[in-house]
Amino acid sequence: MVVVDFTRAGPPRDLRHPQGPLVLYDGDCGFCAKSVRFILDHERDHDIRFAPLQGPTAAELRRHYPRIPQAISTMVYVGDGRAHLRSKAVLHACKHLRAPWRWAHTMRWVLSFVLDLGYRALAAVRLRIWGHADACQMVSAEERTRFLP
């Protein structure tokens, strides 16, 4: 059992079974930052935690979930003992949102290669369209505790 202590994020936890769901995102991408902000603004249960793909949390999780790529162009949702990538990650994160956004979770049964075509096209142009993340993005003190390194 691997236990890592993230002093700013709360008590030690087993990364193979994170306390609640975890979204890994590109910490430098403007579109990814807007997506995280969208989740924070529209979630219903406030359970999701966030960590950049470039950080130590993602590095530790890669040891237990080899599917998590080194490439930072992929969003990852870790929950229920599984790691979901790209469009499936987005759809699994939707189950934590308020209606009508939550209803997108039902599309997780659509073949992933179909949804991933659109996801990969967006990932290829995201930095050109939305640029880099604004380092000054304001989050509340409660939201800040949900961001892991």
C-alpha positions as CSV (number, residue, x, y, z in Angstrom):
1,M,0.0,0.0,0.0
2,V,1.4,3.4,-1.0
3,V,0.4,6.3,1.1
4,V,1.4,9.8,0.2
5,D,1.1,12.8,2.5
6,F,-0.1,16.0,0.8
7,T,0.0,18.4,3.7
8,R,-1.8,21.2,1.8
9,A,-4.5,18.8,0.5
10,G,-5.5,17.1,3.7
11,P,-4.7,13.8,5.4
12,P,-2.6,11.0,3.9
13,R,-4.5,8.9,1.5
14,D,-4.0,5.7,-0.6
15,L,-3.7,6.9,-4.2
16,R,-4.9,3.6,-5.6
17,H,-8.3,4.3,-4.0
18,P,-8.5,8.1,-3.9
19,Q,-11.0,9.6,-1.5
20,G,-13.6,10.6,-4.1
21,P,-13.1,11.2,-7.8
22,L,-10.0,12.9,-9.1
23,V,-9.6,14.8,-12.4
24,L,-6.2,15.2,-13.9
25,Y,-5.8,18.0,-16.4
26,D,-3.1,20.0,-18.2
27,G,-2.2,22.7,-15.7
28,D,-0.8,25.0,-18.4
29,C,-3.8,24.8,-20.8
30,G,-6.3,27.6,-20.9
31,F,-9.1,25.4,-22.1
32,C,-8.4,22.9,-19.3
33,A,-8.4,25.7,-16.7
34,K,-11.8,26.8,-18.1
35,S,-13.1,23.2,-18.0
36,V,-12.0,22.9,-14.3
37,R,-13.7,26.2,-13.6
38,F,-16.9,24.9,-15.3
39,I,-16.9,21.8,-13.1
40,L,-16.5,23.9,-10.0
41,D,-19.3,26.2,-11.1
42,H,-21.8,23.5,-12.0
43,E,-21.1,20.6,-9.7
44,R,-23.7,19.3,-7.4
45,D,-21.8,17.2,-4.9
46,H,-18.4,19.0,-4.5
47,D,-16.6,15.7,-4.4
48,I,-14.2,16.0,-7.3
49,R,-10.5,16.8,-6.6
50,F,-8.2,18.2,-9.2
51,A,-4.5,17.8,-10.0
52,P,-2.3,18.8,-12.9
53,L,-0.9,16.1,-15.1
54,Q,2.5,17.7,-14.6
55,G,2.5,17.3,-10.8
56,P,3.5,14.7,-8.3
57,T,0.0,13.4,-7.7
58,A,-0.3,12.4,-11.4
59,A,3.2,10.9,-11.3
60,E,2.3,8.7,-8.3
61,L,-1.0,7.7,-9.8
62,R,0.8,6.6,-13.0
63,R,2.5,3.8,-11.0
64,H,-0.9,2.3,-10.1
65,Y,-2.8,3.2,-13.3
66,P,-0.4,2.6,-16.2
67,R,-3.1,3.8,-18.6
68,I,-2.5,7.4,-17.5
69,P,-0.3,8.7,-20.3
70,Q,2.7,11.0,-20.0
71,A,1.2,13.2,-22.7
72,I,-0.5,16.2,-21.1
73,S,-3.1,16.5,-23.9
74,T,-5.4,14.0,-22.2
75,M,-7.9,14.6,-19.4
76,V,-8.1,11.7,-16.9
77,Y,-10.9,10.9,-14.5
78,V,-9.9,8.5,-11.7
79,G,-12.7,7.1,-9.7
80,D,-14.2,3.8,-8.5
81,G,-10.8,2.1,-8.9
82,R,-10.4,3.0,-12.6
83,A,-8.8,5.6,-14.7
84,H,-10.8,6.9,-17.7
85,L,-9.2,8.9,-20.5
86,R,-10.3,11.6,-23.0
87,S,-14.0,11.6,-23.7
88,K,-14.8,8.9,-21.2
89,A,-13.1,11.0,-18.5
90,V,-15.3,14.0,-19.4
91,L,-18.5,11.9,-19.4
92,H,-17.7,10.3,-16.0
93,A,-17.0,13.7,-14.6
94,C,-20.4,14.8,-15.8
95,K,-22.2,12.6,-13.3
96,H,-21.0,15.0,-10.6
97,L,-22.6,18.0,-12.3
98,R,-26.1,19.5,-11.9
99,A,-28.8,18.9,-14.6
100,P,-28.8,19.3,-17.5
101,W,-25.0,18.7,-17.7
102,R,-25.3,15.5,-15.7
103,W,-27.3,13.9,-18.4
104,A,-24.2,13.7,-20.6
105,H,-23.0,10.9,-18.3
106,T,-25.5,8.6,-20.1
107,M,-23.4,8.9,-23.3
108,R,-20.5,6.9,-21.7
109,W,-21.9,3.8,-23.4
110,V,-21.2,5.3,-26.8
111,L,-18.1,3.8,-28.4
112,S,-15.2,5.7,-27.1
113,F,-13.4,5.8,-30.5
114,V,-16.3,7.8,-31.9
115,L,-16.3,10.4,-29.1
116,D,-12.5,10.5,-29.0
117,L,-12.3,11.7,-32.6
118,G,-13.9,15.0,-31.5
119,Y,-11.8,15.0,-28.3
120,R,-8.5,14.6,-30.1
121,A,-9.4,17.3,-32.7
122,L,-10.1,19.7,-29.9
123,A,-7.0,18.7,-28.0
124,A,-4.9,19.4,-31.1
125,V,-6.0,23.0,-31.3
126,R,-6.7,23.9,-27.7
127,L,-3.6,25.9,-27.0
128,R,-3.9,27.9,-30.3
129,I,-7.5,28.8,-29.5
130,W,-7.5,29.2,-25.7
131,G,-3.8,29.8,-25.0
132,H,-2.1,29.1,-21.7
133,A,-3.8,29.1,-18.3
134,D,-4.1,32.3,-16.3
135,A,-2.0,31.8,-13.2
136,C,-4.2,34.3,-11.4
137,Q,-7.4,32.3,-11.5
138,M,-9.3,33.0,-8.3
139,V,-10.7,30.1,-6.3
140,S,-12.3,30.2,-2.9
141,A,-10.5,28.8,0.2
142,E,-12.8,25.7,0.1
143,E,-12.1,25.1,-3.6
144,R,-8.3,25.5,-3.0
145,T,-8.3,22.5,-0.6
146,R,-9.5,20.3,-3.5
147,F,-6.5,21.0,-5.7
148,L,-3.6,18.6,-5.2
149,P,0.0,19.2,-6.3
